[in-house]
Amino acid sequence: MMLIVHVHVHVKEGCEEAFQVASLENARNSVQEPGVARFDVCQQNDEPTRFLLVEVYRDDDAPAAHKETAHYQAWRDIVADMMAEPRQAVKLANHFPPDDAW
């Protein structure tokens, strides 16, 4: 079963563009990882300081492997001072589409 992680991020006003640039670079590299099926960077329309990262992993071990990558660690360090509050992750189990659709 796929593991989906929604990471809710609230950045400081004025950091939106820098956060987006850093997150897109992280996403481009993340989708190259064998355990990552998808990695979306979404920005809230009515409150542009709020982002949602949608991370879709092929198995339960993939998030830990992702956090060991140089690109994740670089992203984490770059965006640390941009946070208006600590980011929050919600883990979800995917039931549709079936795993073999990815």
Secondary structure by P-SEA (a helix, b strand, c coil): cbbbbbbbbbbcccaaaaaaaaaaaaaaaaaacccccbbbbbbbcccccbbbbbbbbcccaaaaaaaacaaaaaaaaaaccccccbbbbbbbbbcccccccc
